[in-house]
Amino acid sequence: MINAWSSLAAPAPYVAHPDFPDVARKQVEWQQRMGAFMKKTSRYGMNIVEPSRYANLRSQFEQLELDYVRGHKKLSDVQAAVSTWKSSGGDKLRDWYKELIDKNGSGN
């Protein structure tokens, strides 16, 4: 049985079924068909280092995300964290990324 949480939160980099060659072949065929729908991200091929003044913005969400998914926090807690993120520099970080992409173009 496949654990849905693992599939959503931490997918394996590959899936191998050496004892079931038909399964492996069908998975590869599916991946090849789905490749036609893949798009590069807007930052594809770029090596981006965020300014250190924004380094702490992301860390507050790591535990909150787990707590929310597990039912320990409410949506209102997440909304409050987003508001705090914005006022603590999140909006400026978003502007920094927009300027970076405007200046260098999209990686698409």
Phi and psi in radians as a Rosetta constraint file:
Dihedral C 1 N 2 CA 2 C 2 CIRCULARHARMONIC -1.567 0.35
Dihedral N 2 CA 2 C 2 N 3 CIRCULARHARMONIC 2.307 0.35
Dihedral C 2 N 3 CA 3 C 3 CIRCULARHARMONIC -1.412 0.35
Dihedral N 3 CA 3 C 3 N 4 CIRCULARHARMONIC 2.026 0.35
Dihedral C 3 N 4 CA 4 C 4 CIRCULARHARMONIC -1.083 0.35
Dihedral N 4 CA 4 C 4 N 5 CIRCULARHARMONIC -0.664 0.35
Dihedral C 4 N 5 CA 5 C 5 CIRCULARHARMONIC -1.074 0.35
Dihedral N 5 CA 5 C 5 N 6 CIRCULARHARMONIC -0.778 0.35
Dihedral C 5 N 6 CA 6 C 6 CIRCULARHARMONIC -1.093 0.35
Dihedral N 6 CA 6 C 6 N 7 CIRCULARHARMONIC -0.686 0.35
Dihedral C 6 N 7 CA 7 C 7 CIRCULARHARMONIC -1.160 0.35
Dihedral N 7 CA 7 C 7 N 8 CIRCULARHARMONIC -0.633 0.35
Dihedral C 7 N 8 CA 8 C 8 CIRCULARHARMONIC -1.465 0.35
Dihedral N 8 CA 8 C 8 N 9 CIRCULARHARMONIC -0.712 0.35
Dihedral C 8 N 9 CA 9 C 9 CIRCULARHARMONIC -1.624 0.35
Dihedral N 9 CA 9 C 9 N 10 CIRCULARHARMONIC -0.568 0.35
Dihedral C 9 N 10 CA 10 C 10 CIRCULARHARMONIC -2.562 0.35
Dihedral N 10 CA 10 C 10 N 11 CIRCULARHARMONIC 1.229 0.35
Dihedral C 10 N 11 CA 11 C 11 CIRCULARHARMONIC -1.152 0.35
Dihedral N 11 CA 11 C 11 N 12 CIRCULARHARMONIC 2.540 0.35
Dihedral C 11 N 12 CA 12 C 12 CIRCULARHARMONIC -1.198 0.35
Dihedral N 12 CA 12 C 12 N 13 CIRCULARHARMONIC 2.570 0.35
Dihedral C 12 N 13 CA 13 C 13 CIRCULARHARMONIC -1.173 0.35
Dihedral N 13 CA 13 C 13 N 14 CIRCULARHARMONIC -0.376 0.35
Dihedral C 13 N 14 CA 14 C 14 CIRCULARHARMONIC -2.704 0.35
Dihedral N 14 CA 14 C 14 N 15 CIRCULARHARMONIC 2.809 0.35
Dihedral C 14 N 15 CA 15 C 15 CIRCULARHARMONIC -2.247 0.35
Dihedral N 15 CA 15 C 15 N 16 CIRCULARHARMONIC 2.177 0.35
Dihedral C 15 N 16 CA 16 C 16 CIRCULARHARMONIC -2.107 0.35
Dihedral N 16 CA 16 C 16 N 17 CIRCULARHARMONIC 2.414 0.35
Dihedral C 16 N 17 CA 17 C 17 CIRCULARHARMONIC -2.328 0.35
Dihedral N 17 CA 17 C 17 N 18 CIRCULARHARMONIC 1.241 0.35
Dihedral C 17 N 18 CA 18 C 18 CIRCULARHARMONIC -1.076 0.35
Dihedral N 18 CA 18 C 18 N 19 CIRCULARHARMONIC -0.423 0.35
Dihedral C 18 N 19 CA 19 C 19 CIRCULARHARMONIC -1.481 0.35
Dihedral N 19 CA 19 C 19 N 20 CIRCULARHARMONIC -0.177 0.35
Dihedral C 19 N 20 CA 20 C 20 CIRCULARHARMONIC -2.256 0.35
Dihedral N 20 CA 20 C 20 N 21 CIRCULARHARMONIC 1.355 0.35
Dihedral C 20 N 21 CA 21 C 21 CIRCULARHARMONIC -1.041 0.35
Dihedral N 21 CA 21 C 21 N 22 CIRCULARHARMONIC -0.546 0.35
Dihedral C 21 N 22 CA 22 C 22 CIRCULARHARMONIC -1.155 0.35
Dihedral N 22 CA 22 C 22 N 23 CIRCULARHARMONIC -0.680 0.35
Dihedral C 22 N 23 CA 23 C 23 CIRCULARHARMONIC -1.121 0.35
Dihedral N 23 CA 23 C 23 N 24 CIRCULARHARMONIC -0.831 0.35
Dihedral C 23 N 24 CA 24 C 24 CIRCULARHARMONIC -1.051 0.35
Dihedral N 24 CA 24 C 24 N 25 CIRCULARHARMONIC -0.761 0.35
Dihedral C 24 N 25 CA 25 C 25 CIRCULARHARMONIC -1.112 0.35
Dihedral N 25 CA 25 C 25 N 26 CIRCULARHARMONIC -0.759 0.35
Dihedral C 25 N 26 CA 26 C 26 CIRCULARHARMONIC -1.158 0.35
Dihedral N 26 CA 26 C 26 N 27 CIRCULARHARMONIC -0.624 0.35
Dihedral C 26 N 27 CA 27 C 27 CIRCULARHARMONIC -1.137 0.35
Dihedral N 27 CA 27 C 27 N 28 CIRCULARHARMONIC -0.761 0.35
Dihedral C 27 N 28 CA 28 C 28 CIRCULARHARMONIC -1.127 0.35
Dihedral N 28 CA 28 C 28 N 29 CIRCULARHARMONIC -0.735 0.35
Dihedral C 28 N 29 CA 29 C 29 CIRCULARHARMONIC -1.078 0.35
Dihedral N 29 CA 29 C 29 N 30 CIRCULARHARMONIC -0.728 0.35
Dihedral C 29 N 30 CA 30 C 30 CIRCULARHARMONIC -1.099 0.35
Dihedral N 30 CA 30 C 30 N 31 CIRCULARHARMONIC -0.783 0.35
Dihedral C 30 N 31 CA 31 C 31 CIRCULARHARMONIC -1.071 0.35
Dihedral N 31 CA 31 C 31 N 32 CIRCULARHARMONIC -0.682 0.35
Dihedral C 31 N 32 CA 32 C 32 CIRCULARHARMONIC -1.148 0.35
Dihedral N 32 CA 32 C 32 N 33 CIRCULARHARMONIC -0.705 0.35
Dihedral C 32 N 33 CA 33 C 33 CIRCULARHARMONIC -1.148 0.35
Dihedral N 33 CA 33 C 33 N 34 CIRCULARHARMONIC -0.704 0.35
Dihedral C 33 N 34 CA 34 C 34 CIRCULARHARMONIC -1.265 0.35
Dihedral N 34 CA 34 C 34 N 35 CIRCULARHARMONIC -0.385 0.35
Dihedral C 34 N 35 CA 35 C 35 CIRCULARHARMONIC -1.009 0.35
Dihedral N 35 CA 35 C 35 N 36 CIRCULARHARMONIC -0.490 0.35
Dihedral C 35 N 36 CA 36 C 36 CIRCULARHARMONIC -1.147 0.35
Dihedral N 36 CA 36 C 36 N 37 CIRCULARHARMONIC -0.372 0.35
Dihedral C 36 N 37 CA 37 C 37 CIRCULARHARMONIC -1.712 0.35
Dihedral N 37 CA 37 C 37 N 38 CIRCULARHARMONIC -0.039 0.35
Dihedral C 37 N 38 CA 38 C 38 CIRCULARHARMONIC -1.290 0.35
Dihedral N 38 CA 38 C 38 N 39 CIRCULARHARMONIC 2.521 0.35
Dihedral C 38 N 39 CA 39 C 39 CIRCULARHARMONIC -2.251 0.35
Dihedral N 39 CA 39 C 39 N 40 CIRCULARHARMONIC 2.554 0.35
Dihedral C 39 N 40 CA 40 C 40 CIRCULARHARMONIC -1.284 0.35
Dihedral N 40 CA 40 C 40 N 41 CIRCULARHARMONIC 2.578 0.35
Dihedral C 40 N 41 CA 41 C 41 CIRCULARHARMONIC -1.253 0.35
Dihedral N 41 CA 41 C 41 N 42 CIRCULARHARMONIC 2.877 0.35
Dihedral C 41 N 42 CA 42 C 42 CIRCULARHARMONIC -1.155 0.35
Dihedral N 42 CA 42 C 42 N 43 CIRCULARHARMONIC -0.317 0.35
Dihedral C 42 N 43 CA 43 C 43 CIRCULARHARMONIC -1.873 0.35
Dihedral N 43 CA 43 C 43 N 44 CIRCULARHARMONIC 0.287 0.35
Dihedral C 43 N 44 CA 44 C 44 CIRCULARHARMONIC -0.997 0.35
Dihedral N 44 CA 44 C 44 N 45 CIRCULARHARMONIC 2.294 0.35
Dihedral C 44 N 45 CA 45 C 45 CIRCULARHARMONIC 1.400 0.35
Dihedral N 45 CA 45 C 45 N 46 CIRCULARHARMONIC -0.021 0.35
Dihedral C 45 N 46 CA 46 C 46 CIRCULARHARMONIC -1.711 0.35
Dihedral N 46 CA 46 C 46 N 47 CIRCULARHARMONIC 2.501 0.35
Dihedral C 46 N 47 CA 47 C 47 CIRCULARHARMONIC -1.833 0.35
Dihedral N 47 CA 47 C 47 N 48 CIRCULARHARMONIC 1.743 0.35
Dihedral C 47 N 48 CA 48 C 48 CIRCULARHARMONIC -1.832 0.35
Dihedral N 48 CA 48 C 48 N 49 CIRCULARHARMONIC 2.248 0.35
Dihedral C 48 N 49 CA 49 C 49 CIRCULARHARMONIC -2.029 0.35
Dihedral N 49 CA 49 C 49 N 50 CIRCULARHARMONIC 1.987 0.35
Dihedral C 49 N 50 CA 50 C 50 CIRCULARHARMONIC -1.184 0.35
Dihedral N 50 CA 50 C 50 N 51 CIRCULARHARMONIC 2.557 0.35
Dihedral C 50 N 51 CA 51 C 51 CIRCULARHARMONIC -1.013 0.35
Dihedral N 51 CA 51 C 51 N 52 CIRCULARHARMONIC 2.473 0.35
Dihedral C 51 N 52 CA 52 C 52 CIRCULARHARMONIC -1.075 0.35
Dihedral N 52 CA 52 C 52 N 53 CIRCULARHARMONIC -0.424 0.35
Dihedral C 52 N 53 CA 53 C 53 CIRCULARHARMONIC -1.150 0.35
Dihedral N 53 CA 53 C 53 N 54 CIRCULARHARMONIC -0.261 0.35
Dihedral C 53 N 54 CA 54 C 54 CIRCULARHARMONIC -1.837 0.35
Dihedral N 54 CA 54 C 54 N 55 CIRCULARHARMONIC 0.158 0.35
Dihedral C 54 N 55 CA 55 C 55 CIRCULARHARMONIC -1.076 0.35
Dihedral N 55 CA 55 C 55 N 56 CIRCULARHARMONIC -0.584 0.35
Dihedral C 55 N 56 CA 56 C 56 CIRCULARHARMONIC -1.528 0.35
Dihedral N 56 CA 56 C 56 N 57 CIRCULARHARMONIC -0.070 0.35
Dihedral C 56 N 57 CA 57 C 57 CIRCULARHARMONIC -1.157 0.35
Dihedral N 57 CA 57 C 57 N 58 CIRCULARHARMONIC -0.654 0.35
Dihedral C 57 N 58 CA 58 C 58 CIRCULARHARMONIC -1.367 0.35
Dihedral N 58 CA 58 C 58 N 59 CIRCULARHARMONIC -0.586 0.35
Dihedral C 58 N 59 CA 59 C 59 CIRCULARHARMONIC -1.055 0.35
Dihedral N 59 CA 59 C 59 N 60 CIRCULARHARMONIC -0.530 0.35
Dihedral C 59 N 60 CA 60 C 60 CIRCULARHARMONIC -1.184 0.35
Dihedral N 60 CA 60 C 60 N 61 CIRCULARHARMONIC -0.338 0.35
Dihedral C 60 N 61 CA 61 C 61 CIRCULARHARMONIC -1.565 0.35
Dihedral N 61 CA 61 C 61 N 62 CIRCULARHARMONIC -0.338 0.35
Dihedral C 61 N 62 CA 62 C 62 CIRCULARHARMONIC -1.072 0.35
Dihedral N 62 CA 62 C 62 N 63 CIRCULARHARMONIC -0.919 0.35
Dihedral C 62 N 63 CA 63 C 63 CIRCULARHARMONIC -1.275 0.35
Dihedral N 63 CA 63 C 63 N 64 CIRCULARHARMONIC -0.628 0.35
Dihedral C 63 N 64 CA 64 C 64 CIRCULARHARMONIC -1.068 0.35
Dihedral N 64 CA 64 C 64 N 65 CIRCULARHARMONIC -0.710 0.35
Dihedral C 64 N 65 CA 65 C 65 CIRCULARHARMONIC -1.059 0.35
Dihedral N 65 CA 65 C 65 N 66 CIRCULARHARMONIC -0.805 0.35
Dihedral C 65 N 66 CA 66 C 66 CIRCULARHARMONIC -1.107 0.35
Dihedral N 66 CA 66 C 66 N 67 CIRCULARHARMONIC -0.779 0.35
Dihedral C 66 N 67 CA 67 C 67 CIRCULARHARMONIC -1.092 0.35
Dihedral N 67 CA 67 C 67 N 68 CIRCULARHARMONIC -0.690 0.35
Dihedral C 67 N 68 CA 68 C 68 CIRCULARHARMONIC -1.173 0.35
Dihedral N 68 CA 68 C 68 N 69 CIRCULARHARMONIC -0.818 0.35
Dihedral C 68 N 69 CA 69 C 69 CIRCULARHARMONIC -1.087 0.35
Dihedral N 69 CA 69 C 69 N 70 CIRCULARHARMONIC -0.609 0.35
Dihedral C 69 N 70 CA 70 C 70 CIRCULARHARMONIC -1.465 0.35
Dihedral N 70 CA 70 C 70 N 71 CIRCULARHARMONIC -0.038 0.35
Dihedral C 70 N 71 CA 71 C 71 CIRCULARHARMONIC 1.509 0.35
Dihedral N 71 CA 71 C 71 N 72 CIRCULARHARMONIC 0.207 0.35
Dihedral C 71 N 72 CA 72 C 72 CIRCULARHARMONIC -1.516 0.35
Dihedral N 72 CA 72 C 72 N 73 CIRCULARHARMONIC -0.311 0.35
Dihedral C 72 N 73 CA 73 C 73 CIRCULARHARMONIC -2.212 0.35
Dihedral N 73 CA 73 C 73 N 74 CIRCULARHARMONIC 2.747 0.35
Dihedral C 73 N 74 CA 74 C 74 CIRCULARHARMONIC -1.723 0.35
Dihedral N 74 CA 74 C 74 N 75 CIRCULARHARMONIC 2.884 0.35
Dihedral C 74 N 75 CA 75 C 75 CIRCULARHARMONIC -1.047 0.35
Dihedral N 75 CA 75 C 75 N 76 CIRCULARHARMONIC -0.602 0.35
Dihedral C 75 N 76 CA 76 C 76 CIRCULARHARMONIC -1.095 0.35
Dihedral N 76 CA 76 C 76 N 77 CIRCULARHARMONIC -0.554 0.35
Dihedral C 76 N 77 CA 77 C 77 CIRCULARHARMONIC -1.157 0.35
Dihedral N 77 CA 77 C 77 N 78 CIRCULARHARMONIC -0.700 0.35
Dihedral C 77 N 78 CA 78 C 78 CIRCULARHARMONIC -1.160 0.35
Dihedral N 78 CA 78 C 78 N 79 CIRCULARHARMONIC -0.763 0.35
Dihedral C 78 N 79 CA 79 C 79 CIRCULARHARMONIC -1.093 0.35
Dihedral N 79 CA 79 C 79 N 80 CIRCULARHARMONIC -0.678 0.35
Dihedral C 79 N 80 CA 80 C 80 CIRCULARHARMONIC -1.145 0.35
Dihedral N 80 CA 80 C 80 N 81 CIRCULARHARMONIC -0.681 0.35
Dihedral C 80 N 81 CA 81 C 81 CIRCULARHARMONIC -1.139 0.35
Dihedral N 81 CA 81 C 81 N 82 CIRCULARHARMONIC -0.666 0.35
Dihedral C 81 N 82 CA 82 C 82 CIRCULARHARMONIC -1.133 0.35
Dihedral N 82 CA 82 C 82 N 83 CIRCULARHARMONIC -0.731 0.35
Dihedral C 82 N 83 CA 83 C 83 CIRCULARHARMONIC -1.089 0.35
Dihedral N 83 CA 83 C 83 N 84 CIRCULARHARMONIC -0.740 0.35
Dihedral C 83 N 84 CA 84 C 84 CIRCULARHARMONIC -1.115 0.35
Dihedral N 84 CA 84 C 84 N 85 CIRCULARHARMONIC -0.733 0.35
Dihedral C 84 N 85 CA 85 C 85 CIRCULARHARMONIC -1.027 0.35
Dihedral N 85 CA 85 C 85 N 86 CIRCULARHARMONIC -0.793 0.35
Dihedral C 85 N 86 CA 86 C 86 CIRCULARHARMONIC -1.080 0.35
Dihedral N 86 CA 86 C 86 N 87 CIRCULARHARMONIC -0.824 0.35
Dihedral C 86 N 87 CA 87 C 87 CIRCULARHARMONIC -1.316 0.35
Dihedral N 87 CA 87 C 87 N 88 CIRCULARHARMONIC -0.327 0.35
Dihedral C 87 N 88 CA 88 C 88 CIRCULARHARMONIC -1.569 0.35
Dihedral N 88 CA 88 C 88 N 89 CIRCULARHARMONIC 0.074 0.35
Dihedral C 88 N 89 CA 89 C 89 CIRCULARHARMONIC 2.228 0.35
Dihedral N 89 CA 89 C 89 N 90 CIRCULARHARMONIC -0.068 0.35
Dihedral C 89 N 90 CA 90 C 90 CIRCULARHARMONIC -1.052 0.35
Dihedral N 90 CA 90 C 90 N 91 CIRCULARHARMONIC -0.731 0.35
Dihedral C 90 N 91 CA 91 C 91 CIRCULARHARMONIC -1.119 0.35
Dihedral N 91 CA 91 C 91 N 92 CIRCULARHARMONIC -0.668 0.35
Dihedral C 91 N 92 CA 92 C 92 CIRCULARHARMONIC -1.182 0.35
Dihedral N 92 CA 92 C 92 N 93 CIRCULARHARMONIC -0.643 0.35
Dihedral C 92 N 93 CA 93 C 93 CIRCULARHARMONIC -1.143 0.35
Dihedral N 93 CA 93 C 93 N 94 CIRCULARHARMONIC -0.723 0.35
Dihedral C 93 N 94 CA 94 C 94 CIRCULARHARMONIC -1.064 0.35
Dihedral N 94 CA 94 C 94 N 95 CIRCULARHARMONIC -0.758 0.35
Dihedral C 94 N 95 CA 95 C 95 CIRCULARHARMONIC -1.097 0.35
Dihedral N 95 CA 95 C 95 N 96 CIRCULARHARMONIC -0.645 0.35
Dihedral C 95 N 96 CA 96 C 96 CIRCULARHARMONIC -1.096 0.35
Dihedral N 96 CA 96 C 96 N 97 CIRCULARHARMONIC -0.762 0.35
Dihedral C 96 N 97 CA 97 C 97 CIRCULARHARMONIC -1.147 0.35
Dihedral N 97 CA 97 C 97 N 98 CIRCULARHARMONIC -0.709 0.35
Dihedral C 97 N 98 CA 98 C 98 CIRCULARHARMONIC -1.090 0.35
Dihedral N 98 CA 98 C 98 N 99 CIRCULARHARMONIC -0.759 0.35
Dihedral C 98 N 99 CA 99 C 99 CIRCULARHARMONIC -1.091 0.35
Dihedral N 99 CA 99 C 99 N 100 CIRCULARHARMONIC -0.712 0.35
Dihedral C 99 N 100 CA 100 C 100 CIRCULARHARMONIC -1.056 0.35
Dihedral N 100 CA 100 C 100 N 101 CIRCULARHARMONIC -0.798 0.35
Dihedral C 100 N 101 CA 101 C 101 CIRCULARHARMONIC -1.240 0.35
Dihedral N 101 CA 101 C 101 N 102 CIRCULARHARMONIC -0.675 0.35
Dihedral C 101 N 102 CA 102 C 102 CIRCULARHARMONIC -1.075 0.35
Dihedral N 102 CA 102 C 102 N 103 CIRCULARHARMONIC -0.678 0.35
Dihedral C 102 N 103 CA 103 C 103 CIRCULARHARMONIC -1.289 0.35
Dihedral N 103 CA 103 C 103 N 104 CIRCULARHARMONIC -0.765 0.35
Dihedral C 103 N 104 CA 104 C 104 CIRCULARHARMONIC -1.743 0.35
Dihedral N 104 CA 104 C 104 N 105 CIRCULARHARMONIC -0.185 0.35
Dihedral C 104 N 105 CA 105 C 105 CIRCULARHARMONIC 1.440 0.35
Dihedral N 105 CA 105 C 105 N 106 CIRCULARHARMONIC 2.871 0.35
Dihedral C 105 N 106 CA 106 C 106 CIRCULARHARMONIC -1.376 0.35
Dihedral N 106 CA 106 C 106 N 107 CIRCULARHARMONIC 2.664 0.35
Dihedral C 106 N 107 CA 107 C 107 CIRCULARHARMONIC -1.368 0.35
Dihedral N 107 CA 107 C 107 N 108 CIRCULARHARMONIC -0.049 0.35
